[in-house]
């Protein structure tokens, strides 16, 4: 989608890379701030740039995908490694004045091929590593590689196994990738955090205040983050549309 054209409190036309459409009803499941700030003219935005800048955005992450040519028998399917300095670790992620790439982060390691043998060739394993990061900070290949090596140094020292010499597939996915692939605001991986003022009715509305036939569903809306919550969000939107338009 490239543009949502709103005239007289109605979405009149949708522009995409494949052409334009004249919809009766529009449900947006893309990133909410991207849709408002990038696809809609400023005078038709329910939530402007200032609104989003004042919100507490959930973390981004660096996700490491590895394929190794041996069985990592020193790891379980789920593994969580916590840094003892919790306060500093949270500052790196949540404090805008201290946000930066972490020195000694906590991280999560998943080895799905332990449970699902189809996830890797015989005699091999797949490894997924998740490191929380602050949203909106600088992202480049040097920062990625530096953090990757810190995590691998720590993981290898903890389990006593050299993983890097067995890596045959490697992919790093982080802030800029979340922006480019999902249009995620500030590269967030999850949307709005669940603070008191960003919960329930204080989350962005399911229906646009500027267009009667424009609705939103997804993690930014009520009830919030996570697959079950997003499913509930879609049910809320479906109910609102049915109540307004009937089963047409």
C-alpha positions as CSV (number, residue, x, y, z in Angstrom):
1,X,0.0,0.0,0.0
2,X,1.3,3.4,-1.0
3,X,-1.4,5.9,0.0
4,X,-4.8,6.1,1.7
5,X,-6.8,8.9,0.2
6,X,-9.5,10.4,2.6
7,X,-12.1,12.8,1.4
8,X,-15.1,14.1,3.3
9,X,-14.6,11.6,6.2
10,X,-14.4,8.6,3.9
11,X,-11.6,6.6,2.4
12,X,-12.2,7.1,-1.3
13,X,-9.2,5.5,-2.9
14,X,-6.3,3.1,-2.0
15,X,-3.1,3.4,-4.0
16,X,-0.8,0.3,-4.3
17,X,2.1,-0.7,-6.5
18,X,-0.4,-2.7,-8.6
19,X,-2.9,0.0,-9.1
20,X,-5.6,2.0,-7.3
21,X,-8.9,0.8,-5.7
22,X,-12.1,2.4,-4.6
23,X,-13.0,0.6,-1.4
24,X,-16.2,0.4,0.6
25,X,-14.3,-0.4,3.8
26,X,-10.6,-0.5,4.8
27,X,-9.1,-2.6,7.5
28,X,-5.4,-1.8,8.1
29,X,-3.2,-4.6,9.7
30,X,0.1,-2.9,8.8
31,X,2.2,-1.0,11.4
32,X,-0.2,1.6,12.9
33,X,2.2,4.6,13.0
34,X,3.6,3.8,9.6
35,X,0.0,3.8,8.2
36,X,-0.9,7.0,9.8
37,X,2.3,9.0,9.2
38,X,3.3,7.7,5.8
39,X,0.1,6.7,4.0
40,X,-2.4,9.4,5.2
41,X,-2.2,13.2,4.7
42,X,-1.4,15.1,7.9
43,X,-4.9,16.7,8.1
44,X,-6.5,13.2,8.1
45,X,-4.3,11.6,10.7
46,X,-5.9,10.4,13.9
47,X,-2.5,10.3,15.6
48,X,0.2,12.7,14.5
49,X,4.0,12.5,14.8
50,X,4.0,14.2,18.2
51,X,1.6,11.5,19.5
52,X,3.8,8.6,18.5
53,X,7.0,10.4,19.7
54,X,5.5,10.7,23.2
55,X,4.6,7.0,23.4
56,X,6.7,4.3,25.1
57,X,7.8,1.9,22.4
58,X,8.6,-1.7,23.1
59,X,12.1,-3.0,22.4
60,X,13.6,-4.0,19.1
61,X,15.9,-7.0,19.0
62,X,18.8,-8.6,17.2
63,X,17.8,-12.1,16.1
64,X,20.6,-14.5,15.2
65,X,19.7,-17.4,12.9
66,X,22.4,-20.1,12.8
67,X,22.7,-23.5,11.1
68,X,25.6,-25.6,12.5
69,X,26.9,-28.9,11.2
70,X,26.8,-30.8,14.6
71,X,24.4,-31.5,17.4
72,X,24.6,-29.0,20.3
73,X,24.0,-31.4,23.1
74,X,24.9,-28.8,25.8
75,X,21.8,-26.7,25.1
76,X,18.1,-27.4,25.7
77,X,15.2,-26.5,23.4
78,X,14.7,-23.3,25.5
79,X,17.6,-21.5,27.1
80,X,17.7,-18.2,28.9
81,X,21.0,-16.5,30.0
82,X,20.5,-13.5,32.3
83,X,23.0,-10.8,33.0
84,X,23.4,-10.2,36.8
85,X,23.4,-6.4,36.3
86,X,19.6,-6.1,35.6
87,X,19.4,-2.4,36.1
88,X,22.0,-1.5,33.6
89,X,20.6,-4.0,31.1
90,X,17.2,-2.4,31.3
91,X,18.7,1.1,30.9
92,X,20.2,0.1,27.6
93,X,16.8,-0.9,26.4
94,X,14.2,1.4,28.1
95,X,16.0,4.6,29.1
96,X,16.1,7.0,26.0
97,X,19.0,8.9,27.5
98,X,21.1,5.7,28.0
99,X,19.8,3.6,25.1
100,X,22.7,2.0,23.1
101,X,23.9,-1.4,22.0
102,X,24.5,-3.4,25.2
103,X,27.9,-4.5,26.5
104,X,26.8,-7.6,28.5
105,X,23.1,-8.3,27.6
106,X,20.8,-11.0,28.7
107,X,19.7,-13.2,25.8
108,X,17.5,-16.2,24.8
109,X,18.6,-19.2,22.8
110,X,16.3,-21.6,21.1
111,X,17.3,-24.9,19.4
112,X,14.1,-25.9,17.6
113,X,15.8,-28.9,15.9
114,X,16.0,-30.7,19.3
115,X,12.2,-31.1,19.2
116,X,11.5,-30.9,15.5
117,X,13.9,-33.1,13.5
118,X,12.8,-31.5,10.2
119,X,14.2,-28.1,11.3
120,X,17.8,-29.2,10.4
121,X,19.6,-31.9,8.3
122,X,20.5,-35.1,10.1
123,X,23.5,-34.6,12.5
124,X,23.0,-30.8,12.5
125,X,21.1,-28.2,14.5
126,X,19.5,-24.8,14.1
127,X,20.1,-22.1,16.7
128,X,17.9,-19.0,17.2
129,X,19.3,-16.3,19.5
130,X,17.2,-13.3,20.6
131,X,18.9,-10.2,22.2
132,X,16.6,-7.3,23.2
133,X,17.7,-3.8,21.9
134,X,16.4,-0.3,22.3
135,X,14.2,0.9,19.4
136,X,15.3,3.7,17.2
137,X,19.1,3.5,17.9
138,X,21.7,3.3,15.1
139,X,22.0,0.0,13.3
140,X,24.9,-1.0,11.0
141,X,26.9,-4.1,10.1
142,X,29.8,-3.3,12.5
143,X,27.4,-2.9,15.5
144,X,25.7,-6.2,14.6
145,X,28.9,-8.2,14.2
146,X,30.3,-6.7,17.5
147,X,27.2,-7.8,19.4
148,X,27.1,-11.2,17.6
149,X,30.7,-11.9,18.7
150,X,30.0,-10.8,22.3
151,X,27.1,-13.2,22.5
152,X,28.9,-16.1,20.9
153,X,31.9,-15.5,23.2
154,X,29.6,-15.7,26.2
155,X,27.6,-18.6,25.0
156,X,30.6,-20.7,24.0
157,X,32.2,-20.0,27.4
158,X,29.1,-21.1,29.3
159,X,28.6,-24.4,27.4
160,X,32.2,-25.1,26.7
161,X,31.6,-25.7,23.0
162,X,33.0,-23.8,19.9
163,X,30.0,-23.0,17.9
164,X,31.5,-20.5,15.4
165,X,33.7,-23.0,13.7
166,X,30.7,-25.2,12.9
167,X,28.4,-22.4,11.5
168,X,27.3,-23.2,7.9
169,X,24.3,-20.7,7.8
170,X,24.2,-17.3,9.5
171,X,21.7,-14.5,9.3
172,X,21.4,-11.4,11.6
173,X,18.0,-9.6,11.7
174,X,17.7,-6.4,13.7
175,X,16.4,-2.8,13.9
176,X,16.8,-1.8,10.2
177,X,15.3,-5.1,9.1
178,X,12.2,-4.6,11.2
179,X,11.8,-1.2,9.6
180,X,12.4,-2.3,6.0
181,X,10.4,-5.6,6.1
182,X,7.5,-4.6,8.4
183,X,7.6,-0.8,8.3
184,X,8.0,-1.1,12.1
185,X,8.1,2.3,13.9
186,X,11.6,2.9,15.1
187,X,12.4,-0.7,14.3
188,X,10.3,-2.0,17.2
189,X,9.7,-5.7,17.3
190,X,6.4,-5.5,19.3
191,X,4.7,-2.1,19.1
192,X,3.6,-0.1,22.1
193,X,4.6,-1.3,25.6
194,X,1.8,-2.1,28.1
195,X,2.2,0.8,30.5
196,X,-0.8,1.9,32.5
197,X,-1.5,4.8,30.1
198,X,-1.0,2.5,27.1
199,X,-3.4,-0.2,28.1
200,X,-7.0,-1.0,27.2
201,X,-8.9,2.2,26.1
202,X,-5.7,4.2,26.2
203,X,-4.3,2.3,23.2
204,X,-4.8,3.6,19.7
205,X,-8.4,3.3,18.5
206,X,-9.7,0.5,16.2
207,X,-11.5,3.0,14.1
208,X,-10.1,6.2,12.5
209,X,-11.5,9.5,13.8
210,X,-11.1,11.0,10.4
211,X,-12.6,8.3,8.2
212,X,-15.8,6.4,9.0
213,X,-14.8,3.4,6.9
214,X,-11.2,3.0,8.1
215,X,-10.3,0.5,10.8
216,X,-7.2,-0.8,12.4
217,X,-6.3,-4.1,13.8
218,X,-3.1,-5.5,15.3
219,X,-0.7,-5.2,18.2
220,X,-1.0,-1.4,18.6
221,X,-4.7,-1.6,19.4
222,X,-6.6,-3.0,22.3
223,X,-5.9,-5.5,23.8
224,X,-2.3,-5.4,22.8
225,X,0.9,-7.3,22.1
226,X,1.1,-11.0,21.3
227,X,-0.6,-13.4,18.9
228,X,-3.6,-14.2,21.1
229,X,-4.1,-10.4,21.8
230,X,-3.9,-9.6,18.1
231,X,-6.5,-12.3,17.4
232,X,-8.8,-10.7,19.9
233,X,-8.1,-7.3,18.3
234,X,-9.4,-8.7,15.0
235,X,-12.5,-10.0,16.7
236,X,-13.2,-6.6,18.2
237,X,-12.9,-5.0,14.7
238,X,-15.1,-7.6,13.2
239,X,-17.8,-7.0,15.8
240,X,-17.6,-3.2,15.4
241,X,-18.0,-3.5,11.6
242,X,-20.9,-6.0,11.9
243,X,-22.7,-3.7,14.4
244,X,-22.3,-0.7,12.1
245,X,-22.9,-2.3,8.7
246,X,-24.7,-5.5,9.5
247,X,-23.9,-8.9,7.8
248,X,-23.8,-7.4,4.3
